[in-house]
Amino acid sequence: MKLIKLDAIDSTNDFLKGLASKDELDNFTVVTAENQTKGKGQMGSKWESETGKNLIMSALVKDFLYNNKDVFNLSVIVSLAVIKALKLFNIPDLSIKWPNDIMSYNKKIGGILIENTLKSDGRIVSVVGIGINVNQTNLTELPHASSLAVITGESFDKEVLPALIVENIKEEITLWETNATHYWNEYLNSLFRKGVPMPFKNLRNQNFMGIIQGVSPTGKIQILLEDDTVAEFEIKEIQMLY
């Protein structure tokens, strides 16, 4: 694994995308930063992180995706890779809040942003951004967030996480062709609040009750509604109220 360490950068995803556009980078090249001034979440939301306290990383993944309809498979792989790494730290009650926020109990401790680029030869090159709250304890302005340190009362060596996560990603990609159903089932079984009646809010700012049933192959969340129909929603079409 080629590792590029930075003190500060606007966005590790943008930095790695820039490198990948100019050079033939090794697969699974990783960029980490102590501080990120313009961290991004899903659909342009911001990711805030205290300098030097958390894991900020981006990894290059290529030679896996070849079709746009399969891009969510990488979200499944990366989410499970992060969960597997955090289990080694004995982080309790881990789950995945659709599509790929990492939760402990009902608090967000990490997030994943995957940006895909379609090359002229049809290949899809992915930059996988991962942020995990590790040793940050000041989270007063983030009521739905927590960190490994807050949850366990211990401090952690965040430097070991990139290699653990990337090794998990590599292993799952290698096994994907024969184990895709296993990984999808593991992802679905790890979904935050799956099977539990809970309120949601739609784009019209209307609240409604529903039960998460699963996720479609293209990444849409499937929710059982009060009229016993199952509706599918894209990212940001609904908000989970918890």
C-alpha positions, 0 to 999 in steps of 0.5 A: 500500500502506497501511503501519502501523508499530508499535514493539511489539505482542502480535501484528500478526495480532491487531492487524490483525484488530481493525482490519479488524473495525471499519473498511473497511480498504484491501486489502493494508493492512500492519502491521509491528512491531519487537517482537512479544510473542505471535507465533504460528505454525501451530496455536498454536506461538510465533514468537520474534524479537529486537527490531528485527532481523527482519521482522514483518508482517501484510497484509490480503487480501480479494476473493480467496477466496470458498470454504473449499475454496480457502483453501490457494490463498492459502498457495501465493501467499504462499509463492511471493511470499516466495521471489521477494522473497528471491531478489532478496537472493541467498538460496541454496537456497530451499524451502517446508517444508509447508505454508509455512515458508520454508527456506534449505538445511535451516534455517527462515528464515521462517514464514507464518500465514494467518488467515481470517474468513468474513463474513456476505455469504460473503466470506473476509477473510484476515490474512497474518502473515509472519515472516522472520529477517533480521539476527538472529544469536543463534539458539542456542535455535533449532537448526533456524532461521537468518537471512539474515545468518547464511546470507550473512554480510551485513546487510540492510535489512528495511524494503524487504521488505514492499513487495516481498512485497506487490507479489508477492502482488498480481501473483500474485492478479491472474494467478491465474485464468489461471495457477493451474496454473503457481503450483501447480506452482511451489509443488510443485516448491519443496517441501522434501525432495520426492521424498526418502525421509525419516522422519516421526512421527505423532500416536501418536508412531510413526516411519515412512518416507515420500516427499513426493509433493505437496500436495492442493488443500485443503492436505493433504500427500501421502506415499508410504508403504512399502506403496506407498500414498499417505496424506494428512495435515493440519497437525500430524498428522505431524512431519517428522524432518530 
